[in-house]
Amino acid sequence: MAAASTRPTAVSRRSFTAAAAATLSATMVHSSLAAADTRELRIGVIGCGGRGSGAINDSLSINEGVKLVATADLYGSKCASLWKAMREAHPGKVASADTIHEGFDGYRRILDDPSIDLVHVTTSPGFRPAYTLAAVEAGKHVFTEKPACVDPAGYRVCLTAHDAAVARGTAIVAGTQYRRQVNYLGAIEQIRNGAIGDVIGATARYCAGGIWYRPRTEGMSDAEYQMNNWYHFVWLSGDQIVEQAVHNLDTMNWVMGANPVSAFGSGGRFTRPDDSELWDSFSINYEYPGDRIVSFMCRQIPGAATDVSNVVYGSKGECHIGAANAGSRIFDPAGKEVWEMKGSIADAYKQEHKDLVDSIRAGKPIVELRQMADSSLVAVMGRMAAYTGQKVTWKFVTEESKLELFPKDLTWTSSLPVQAPAVPGKTKLI
Ligand SMILES: NC(=O)c1ccc[n+]([C@@H]2O[C@H](COP(=O)([O-])OP(=O)(O)OC[C@H]3O[C@@H](n4cnc5c(N)ncnc54)[C@H](O)[C@@H]3O)[C@@H](O)[C@H]2O)c1
């Protein structure tokens, strides 16, 4: 282990930004690889859980001339597991020492290391906007997982990060892998070419089973417990509509070529553990420009039927875009299949890292955070509509909402009461 931090470090959105600004000039030199640069790209991972390990594995699998050089996580043990797995799978693409930065400020030491070119931000979602902006301000290229944000305040931070990356000439690739899956790309091309006529509306579903729950253990503060059991706390996950179903909503934005005008919906909870803040089902109608309705549903209810799919209705047919490896199909008005394409989600997970590295090497860095921030805010808007029981507009969430869920002055030992689940009609629209 090359370094280990003490944990109780205060964090807030403002302190992330200030700290990042302080190191800006020191890292300018390394801010952007020159055009057509073929130097080795050195990668640091912030958040070394399931996807953190998956994403670095995808990058090391598909790219040459890349090396894992540093990791950060709340828990050094997560970093150690990632190093072990990558050393076994990709022995030639891993630094000789396991550099591990444990604790809250581990991300900062990755960003302050001028030898690191590219950072993967694969923590729980609540930290994502601030860490992504800090990474851009430190001059790093970034891969950042979905969702981009869990509230309108985080959305604004993401837009700042997007614009800063464009200005600096550094890349941000987003973990919305379906944008790179061949059967999704094929379906969008068919729709754009008029294969189903005019797009009238769509249904989108992310109906899944239950999710994990990490119980509190002896000696855990409120903050540590919530950060470890992050899915169940809205400031960290955004609830399932944001954390998971953002994939469908991103696809809907892609199909419609726009953000929705408004959201109106409902939902509730039947099966969540007592101290979980989450709902387990949402049904939202999103109105897109041109009076086109997306009827959206998501749930995480063990034993209930599962369905993760997108169906786009057109004036001359329907396009079905199935998640994971289910493929895409087009049907004519008589129900006859007229087009079909398969696709692999595993390939899509790798393609995003190839596109990222290729774009850096070509001196034409991809910057796509805004697109994922928009989709994440669409999900947030649906949650706000369901939680409050009100119609929520895009104008409201982008221009007026003051909702900011991240705790002020968070430390490892912060006392953080669990919020009671939202009650429509009582929960205020902020
Ligand atoms: N694109 C996809 O299909 C896909 C699939 C799975 C997960 N994800 C996303 O990846 C993210 C991580 O999910 P996961 O399944 O890997 O969760 P996980 O709990 O397995 O891993 C998250 C890791 O981040 C660490 N962490 C949390 N806060 C941190 C901080 N402030 N600094 C450093 N480390 C911190 C945790 O200790 C943990 O090891 C989520 O946003 C999730 O939505 C995306």
The ligand as a Gaussian input file, in Angstrom:
#p B3LYP/6-31G(d) Opt

LIG

0 1
 N      -23.355000       1.302000     -16.457000
 C      -23.893000       0.312000     -15.808000
 O      -24.615000      -0.524000     -16.355000
 C      -23.618000       0.147000     -14.343000
 C      -23.695000      -1.108000     -13.738000
 C      -23.451000      -1.200000     -12.360000
 C      -23.173000      -0.057000     -11.631000
 N      -23.116000       1.153000     -12.259000
 C      -22.870000       2.387000     -11.491000
 O      -21.568000       2.348000     -10.904000
 C      -21.582000       3.023000      -9.660000
 C      -20.994000       2.125000      -8.594000
 O      -21.828000       0.989000      -8.469000
 P      -21.251000      -0.386000      -7.901000
 O      -22.244000      -1.416000      -8.264000
 O      -19.850000      -0.544000      -8.317000
 O      -21.317000      -0.114000      -6.328000
 P      -20.326000      -0.679000      -5.210000
 O      -20.949000      -0.395000      -3.892000
 O      -19.948000      -2.083000      -5.544000
 O      -19.025000       0.222000      -5.398000
 C      -18.976000       1.582000      -5.064000
 C      -17.602000       1.801000      -4.438000
 O      -17.365000       3.197000      -4.281000
 C      -16.745000       3.390000      -3.024000
 N      -16.997000       4.764000      -2.616000
 C      -18.164000       5.314000      -2.225000
 N      -18.000000       6.606000      -1.945000
 C      -16.704000       6.893000      -2.186000
 C      -15.922000       8.068000      -2.085000
 N      -16.448000       9.215000      -1.656000
 N      -14.602000       8.001000      -2.413000
 C      -14.057000       6.828000      -2.825000
 N      -14.758000       5.673000      -2.930000
 C      -16.060000       5.716000      -2.612000
 C      -17.372000       2.345000      -2.117000
 O      -16.610000       2.094000      -0.966000
 C      -17.469000       1.165000      -3.056000
 O      -16.313000       0.346000      -3.007000
 C      -23.034000       3.432000      -9.406000
 O      -23.228000       4.754000      -9.790000
 C      -23.830000       2.542000     -10.321000
 O      -25.040000       3.125000     -10.773000
 C      -23.306000       1.262000     -13.598000

